[in-house]
Structure formats: structure tokens, C-alpha cells
Amino acid sequence: GAVVSQHPSWVICKSGTSVKIECRSLDFQATTMFWYRQFPKQSLMLMATSNEGSKATYEQGVEKDKFLINHASLTLSTLTVTSAHPEDSSFYICSAIYGGDEKLFFGSGTQLSVL
Amino acid sequence: RKEVEQDPGPFNVPEGATVAFNCTYSNSASQSFFWYRQDCRKEPKLLMSVYSSGNEDGRFTAQLNRASQYISLLIRDSKLSDSATYLCAANRGWGKFQFGAGTQVVVTP
């Protein structure tokens, strides 16, 4: 399968700070990447679709000014959580589609804890 | 109603036994389906695709029933290492996946 790398694996930050998470496709080019969020014992929730060279598409209820997405190259997408608050604490996972049958492969995830 | 629903479990399974569980989906336009395995605080890992004709990979068998809008996963000869949460996923198209909340499986010695 395809390899998607995500960094950092975990972040602890103070309330009000911004946190950047990187997602890279290591062995393929990903024109589209997806950002998910998962709260404990809940399903993965799609936050936004990151498109290389254009603006991200956000799902309903996701604040685009709070979750800034940049997809500047075919192998890198970044998610910045701006002015993070404790309620933003969650597991954030990026993913990319690979293959003709559109299988979804995930990065290792980032556990964000906002104090 | 959630678009993809799963029994959260846990399914407690003796080692060597067979366990099966389903996942229902509401969007009949969903194009493809998958099972993922997720260990605690880790990313989901693709287990297998699901086809109407059935799909078998070793001890794992997946089935899609479009008429009743559910997919199933069967695990034979369960191993301790099979303990995990199993997520079903429906691809709505354009790469947008809808996930269930997962079914927890606990294999006991």
C-alpha cells in the first residue's frame, strides 16, 4: 500500500497557540488529501478536502479560519489549528487516495492536547 | 440517523473461534466499501475491500449486500492479535469516505 507520513505524532500546547501538522505522501503524488478528526470512541469525521494548488473544501460545521489547510505541493498538505482551545483536543489524521480503486491510506495521526 | 452504523461491541471471542459482525449504511449511492482495523490511539489500517461477490483474505471474509445495505466481516480462527476496533467505511465518491464508529473485538486466551 501507499505510505503517508504525518508529523508530529503528538502535541501538547497552551490554549491560544497555533499548531501545524504536516502530512506527506512518500511514494506517490497526492493531488488530494483529506483531514479527519476523531474523538475517543467516536468515528472518524471528515473535516476538509485538501486540493493541491487550490483552496481546501471544508465540511459543514468546520471553521475554515480556525483550521487552515495548505496543499502547496503534490506530496505535502498542512493543517494549522489556529488559536487552539481545549475543545480542539483530538486525534487528527490525514489521508490520501491511492490506486484506481480509490483505497484510502492514512498518516499515523497527531494527538493534540490543548491545556 | 448516522450514515454508517456499527455495533460498538465489545465482541468477546475465545481464541480460535469465529466472530462476525455487520455494518449498515444509509447512502445507497455509496460506491465502494472497505474494512479498516484501528488499534488504540493509532491510525486506521486498511484490512480489505468489500465486494458484492464476497472477498476473502486468509482468515478474513467480507461481504457486501447492496439490497439490504450492509457489509459484513467474518474472522475465522481468531488470534489474540486480532483484538482491535474494526471500522467500516463507505466511499461516497470523490474520495470522501464515511466511517462507522467501529466494532471492538477482544480475543481472549
Contacts between the chains, C-beta under 8 A, distances in Angstrom:
chain1	res1	chain2	res2	distance
A	1	B	46	6.3
A	6	B	43	7.8
A	32	B	95	5.8
A	34	B	95	6.5
A	34	B	96	7.5
A	34	B	97	7.6
A	41	B	8	7.6
A	41	B	101	7.1
A	41	B	102	8.0
A	42	B	101	5.7
A	43	B	2	7.8
A	43	B	4	7.3
A	43	B	87	7.3
A	43	B	99	4.6
A	43	B	100	5.8
A	43	B	101	4.1
A	43	B	102	6.8
A	44	B	44	7.1
A	44	B	87	7.3
A	44	B	97	7.9
A	44	B	99	4.3
A	46	B	96	6.3
A	46	B	97	7.1
A	46	B	98	7.7
A	49	B	94	7.7
A	49	B	95	7.2
A	49	B	96	7.1
A	91	B	41	7.1
A	93	B	43	5.5
A	93	B	44	7.7
A	95	B	97	8.0
A	97	B	95	4.5
A	101	B	32	6.7
A	101	B	49	6.6
A	102	B	32	6.5
A	102	B	91	6.0
A	102	B	95	6.1
A	103	B	34	6.9
A	103	B	46	5.9
A	103	B	49	7.1
A	104	B	34	7.3
A	104	B	46	7.3
A	104	B	89	7.1
A	104	B	91	7.7
A	104	B	95	7.1
A	104	B	97	5.5
A	105	B	46	6.7
A	106	B	43	4.1
A	106	B	44	5.5
A	106	B	45	7.4
A	107	B	43	6.3
A	108	B	42	7.2
A	108	B	43	5.2
A	109	B	41	7.7
A	109	B	42	6.9
A	109	B	43	4.6
A	111	B	41	6.6
